[in-house]
Each structure stands twice: as structure tokens, then as C-alpha cells.
Amino acid sequence: MSKLVRAHLSVALVQILYSANFSIAKQIMPALVQPYGFIVLRVLPSALFFFAASYFVKKENILRGDLLRIVACAVTGVAVNQLLFFKGLNLTVPINGALIMTTNPILVMLFAALFLKEKISLIKVAGIFSGLTGAIALILFGKKFSFDSAGTLGDFYIFLNSVSFALFMIIAKPLMKKYHPLTITKWMFFFGSFMVLPFGFNDVNSIEWHQFTTASWLALAFVVVGVTFVAYLLNVIALRELSPAVVSGYIYLQPVFAALFSMIFAEGKPNLLHLICAVLIFTGVYLISKKDLKEKSKVNTD
């Protein structure tokens, strides 16, 4: 198996893990673990795993001027990102969450234009409008709830999580060019651990561990080890061979797999609105990445 094929398989597996997370995490949340407690159980052990894994790569010293940027990455990519995601997932359904997360590349492009001064063509503007229309329609009308319903609030948290992660990608971009991904990741989770602990300490302390069944422990292990540690490592493998644009493009597998896992766990099935919103979002993504696709096609034919 070539390195390129292995990279594609790695990033595809990452999206499958993320998609399963929407349904599997809900098997023990909030019945056994509250959302913020779940985040602490995910971030703290993962920080230890990343530090252990970093011993197998060349040691790098972080320049003092980059520390503040790493802290910002911890805020947007670990603390705020995870707090909003699990809080939102606790209130909404997996299909909605997966579809809303596909707005992330659209948001990345918007922030890149604002902060990195990257140009946006009319076609890309149309793509932004299409994608955000799909996400907003899903948030407001997905379950026929009112504006103050718990489900709608959960959808909104997921969307804010997508905003936070988009900001993280913009902030982290210069760092990824200077340091090994594991170097950045371990320090992100180190600082992030201190940020999430105050929110979830009481929730962790109140967990009644004796109520955990074998299935509960497996679900917890899947989220902590699979969705966090393994998924990040697979992303690192993929980034060695593929461009960030290609890796991020795999996020659009999430709605498909999330829908399948949702049906497996009997948490809800896709309906016409989900299909319409998905078409709007995917159309937006296609319009945004149209130029990149042409350039990749040209490279492949040369």
C-alpha cells in the first residue's frame, strides 16, 4: 500500500470516527456523564497520550512569541470548541450536528478573507450563501421546534463550535508551518486541560462509576481514545502526504456516516428537510472549492 493511499484511508477513517461520535457519545451522555464532565474525561487523558507520543518525534522548543498563539489555539481548538460541541450534542440529534459541522470550510474561507486578506470571488460568495442558508434552515426548522427549544439551542451550540474551530484553523496555520503537528497538539491539550477543568470538575466528581456497564466503558473509551487521540494521529499521518485542503474536504463524509450511525442507534432518520439542507450545504462547498478542484485536476493530468 502506497503512502498516498494510506493517507487517504487514514483521513477517511478519521471522519468515520467523528461521525460515530455523534451517536456513541450520546449513549452515556447525559445519563451517566454530563457534557462538561465528558470534555474533561476526553481532554486530560488525551493530553497525556499526546505528550507520550511526542517522545517519538524530534523535540522542538516553542519560541516565546508563539506561546500566545498556542494558547489561542487551545481556547478555540480545544476548550471553546469542545465545550460547545458536547453541550450542543447533548441537546440536538446526530444528523443535525453532522450537517451543521460541514459549514466549517465555509467559515474558514470567510475568516481567511477577513484576517488573511484572501480574495473571495462571486462564485465563492454564492457558495457561502448556499451553505449558510442550508445550515440556518436546519437550525431553525430541523425539528419544528420554537426558537427557545432545547434542540434549536443545541444546533446553535454546534454551529458556534464550527465557528470556533474555523478560527482555530486560521490561528494555527502559521504554527503548523513551523512545528511538527504533535508539538502543537500536545501543548494545545496541555493548556486546554486547565481551561476545561473548572467547567467539568464537579461533573466528573459526581459520576457514579458503579453504574457503568461494559457498553458504557466501551463508549467512553471510544470517545477518549478513538475520537481524540487516534483521530488526531491519523490526521497527522494524512497531513504528511496530503494538503490541508484535501484533508478538510473529507469532513463532508460526516453527514453520510452520521445518518447511518443514527439509524443504527435508532436516534432518528433523515427526512426531506435534511436532504434539502444537505444539497444546499454541499452546493456551497462545491462552489467554494471549484477553483481548487480545477487546479488539482490540472496537476493530476500533467
C-alpha positions in Angstrom: 0.0 0.0 0.0 1.5 3.4 -1.0 1.8 6.3 1.4 -0.7 8.3 -0.6 -3.4 5.6 -0.4 -2.6 5.1 3.3 -3.0 8.8 3.9 -6.4 8.9 2.1 -7.6 5.8 4.1 -6.4 7.5 7.4 -8.3 10.7 6.9 -11.4 8.8 5.7 -11.2 6.7 8.9 -11.0 10.0 10.9 -14.3 11.1 9.5 -15.9 7.8 10.3 -14.7 8.1 13.9 -16.1 11.6 14.1 -19.4 10.5 12.6 -19.8 7.7 15.0 -19.0 10.0 17.9 -22.3 11.9 17.3 -24.3 8.7 18.3 -21.9 6.8 20.5 -21.2 9.7 22.9 -25.0 10.1 23.4 -25.1 6.5 24.7 -23.7 7.7 28.0 -24.4 11.4 27.9 -26.1 12.8 29.8 -27.4 9.6 31.5 -24.0 8.7 33.0 -21.8 11.7 32.3 -22.7 15.3 31.9 -21.4 17.2 28.8 -18.7 19.2 30.6 -17.6 16.2 32.6 -17.2 14.3 29.3 -14.9 17.0 28.0 -12.6 16.7 31.0 -12.5 12.9 30.6 -11.6 13.5 26.9 -9.1 16.3 27.1 -7.0 15.4 30.2 -6.1 11.8 29.2 -5.6 12.8 25.6 -3.0 15.4 26.8 -1.1 12.7 28.4 -1.3 10.5 25.3 0.0 13.3 23.1 2.9 14.0 25.4 3.8 10.3 25.4 3.5 10.2 21.6 5.7 13.3 21.2 8.7 11.4 22.6 8.8 9.6 19.2 9.3 12.8 17.2 12.1 15.3 17.3 11.9 17.6 20.3 11.1 21.2 19.4 11.3 24.3 21.5 8.4 26.7 21.2 9.5 30.3 20.6 8.3 32.7 23.2 6.5 34.8 20.6 4.4 31.7 19.6 3.2 30.8 23.0 0.3 33.3 23.0 -0.8 31.9 19.6 -0.7 28.3 21.0 -2.9 29.5 24.0 -5.3 31.0 21.4 -5.3 27.6 19.7 -6.1 25.9 23.0 -9.0 28.3 23.5 -10.6 27.9 20.1 -9.5 24.4 19.1 -9.8 22.6 22.5 -11.7 24.5 25.2 -14.5 26.5 23.5 -14.7 24.0 20.6 -15.2 21.0 22.9 -17.4 22.8 25.4 -19.8 24.0 22.7 -19.8 20.7 20.8 -20.7 18.4 23.6 -23.1 20.8 25.1 -24.8 21.1 21.8 -24.7 17.4 21.1 -26.4 16.8 24.4 -29.4 18.8 23.2 -29.7 18.1 19.5 -29.7 15.0 17.2 -26.7 13.5 15.5 -27.8 14.2 11.9 -28.3 17.9 12.6 -24.9 18.1 14.3 -23.1 16.4 11.4 -24.7 18.6 8.8 -24.0 21.8 10.7 -20.4 20.9 11.1 -20.0 20.9 7.3 -20.2 24.7 7.4 -16.7 24.7 8.8 -14.8 25.1 5.5 -17.2 27.9 4.5 -16.4 29.7 7.8 -12.7 29.1 7.3 -12.9 30.8 4.0 -14.7 33.8 5.5 -12.2 34.2 8.3 -9.3 33.8 5.8 -10.7 36.7 3.8 -11.2 38.8 6.9 -7.9 38.1 8.7 -5.6 36.8 6.0 -6.9 39.1 3.2 -7.6 36.2 0.8 -9.8 37.2 -2.1 -13.4 35.8 -2.4 -14.9 35.6 -5.9 -18.6 36.0 -6.7 -18.8 32.2 -7.1 -17.4 31.7 -3.7 -19.9 34.3 -2.3 -22.7 32.3 -3.9 -21.2 29.2 -2.2 -21.2 30.9 1.2 -24.8 32.0 0.8 -25.9 28.5 -0.3 -24.0 26.7 2.5 -25.1 29.1 5.3 -28.7 29.0 4.1 -28.7 25.3 4.5 -27.2 25.4 7.9 -29.6 28.2 9.1 -32.6 26.4 7.7 -31.6 23.2 9.5 -31.1 25.1 12.8 -34.4 26.9 12.7 -36.7 24.3 11.2 -35.0 20.9 11.6 -37.3 19.6 14.3 -40.1 22.1 14.1 -39.2 23.5 17.4 -39.6 27.1 18.6 -36.6 29.4 18.9 -36.3 28.7 22.6 -36.4 24.9 22.3 -33.6 22.8 23.7 -33.0 21.2 20.3 -32.6 24.6 18.5 -30.3 25.8 21.2 -28.2 22.6 20.7 -28.0 23.2 17.0 -26.8 26.8 17.7 -24.1 25.5 20.0 -22.9 23.1 17.3 -22.7 26.0 14.8 -20.8 28.1 17.3 -18.4 25.2 17.8 -17.9 25.2 14.0 -17.1 29.0 14.2 -14.6 28.3 17.0 -12.9 25.6 15.1 -12.7 27.7 11.9 -10.9 30.4 14.0 -8.6 27.8 15.3 -7.6 26.8 11.8 -6.8 30.4 10.9 -4.8 30.9 14.1 -2.9 27.6 13.8 -1.9 27.9 10.2 1.4 29.7 10.8 2.3 27.3 13.6 1.8 24.2 11.5 4.4 25.5 9.1 6.9 26.0 11.8 6.4 23.0 14.1 5.6 19.3 14.0 1.8 18.8 14.4 2.3 16.7 17.5 4.3 19.5 19.1 1.5 21.9 18.7 -1.2 19.4 19.6 0.4 18.4 22.9 0.7 22.0 24.1 -2.8 22.8 22.9 -4.2 20.0 25.0 -1.9 20.9 27.9 -3.3 24.4 28.1 -6.8 23.3 27.1 -6.8 20.9 30.1 -6.6 23.8 32.6 -9.3 25.7 30.7 -11.9 22.9 30.7 -11.2 21.5 34.2 -13.1 24.3 36.0 -16.2 23.7 33.9 -16.3 19.9 34.2 -14.6 19.2 37.6 -17.9 18.9 39.5 -19.5 16.8 36.8 -16.6 14.3 36.9 -16.7 14.3 40.7 -20.4 13.4 40.6 -20.1 10.5 38.1 -21.4 7.3 39.6 -18.9 4.9 38.1 -20.6 1.8 39.5 -23.5 2.4 37.1 -21.2 1.9 34.1 -21.8 -1.3 32.1 -19.3 -2.9 29.7 -21.0 -1.0 26.8 -20.7 2.3 28.7 -17.0 1.8 29.3 -16.5 0.9 25.6 -18.4 4.1 24.6 -16.2 6.2 26.9 -13.0 4.6 25.6 -14.1 5.1 22.0 -14.6 8.8 22.5 -11.4 9.4 24.6 -9.0 7.1 22.7 -10.6 6.8 19.3 -12.2 10.1 18.5 -9.5 12.2 20.2 -6.1 10.5 20.3 -6.3 8.1 17.4 -8.2 10.5 15.2 -5.6 13.3 15.7 -2.7 10.9 15.0 -4.4 9.7 11.8 -4.8 13.3 10.8 -1.1 13.8 11.3 -0.3 10.8 9.1 -2.7 12.2 6.4 -1.2 15.7 6.5 2.3 14.3 5.7 1.1 13.3 2.3 -2.0 15.4 1.6 -2.7 19.1 1.6 -4.8 20.6 4.4 -7.5 21.4 1.8 -7.8 17.8 0.8 -7.8 16.6 4.4 -10.5 19.1 5.4 -12.6 18.2 2.4 -13.2 14.8 3.9 -15.5 16.4 6.5 -18.3 16.1 4.0 -18.4 12.4 4.6 -19.7 13.1 8.1 -23.4 13.7 7.3 -23.5 10.4 5.4 -21.9 8.3 8.1 -23.7 10.2 10.9 -27.0 9.4 9.3 -26.1 5.7 9.0 -24.9 5.6 12.7 -28.0 7.5 13.7 -30.3 4.9 12.1 -28.2 2.1 13.7 -28.7 3.6 17.1 -32.4 4.4 16.3 -31.9 8.1 17.1 -33.7 9.5 14.1 -33.8 9.1 10.3 -33.0 11.6 7.6 -36.0 13.4 6.2 -36.7 15.7 3.2 -35.5 18.8 5.1 -32.2 17.1 5.9 -31.8 16.3 2.2 -32.6 19.8 1.1 -30.2 21.3 3.6 -27.5 18.8 2.7 -27.9 19.8 -1.0 -27.6 23.5 -0.1 -24.5 22.9 2.0 -22.7 20.6 -0.5 -23.5 23.0 -3.3 -21.9 25.8 -1.3 -18.9 23.7 -0.6 -18.5 22.8 -4.3 -18.8 26.4 -5.4 -16.2 27.4 -2.8 -13.7 24.7 -3.8 -14.4 24.9 -7.6 -11.1 26.7 -8.4 -9.1 24.3 -6.2 -10.7 21.3 -7.9 -9.7 22.6 -11.3 -6.1 23.2 -10.2 -5.9 19.7 -8.7 -7.3 18.2 -11.9 -4.7 20.0 -13.9 -1.9 18.8 -11.6 -3.1 15.2 -11.9 -3.1 15.3 -15.7 0.3 16.9 -16.0 
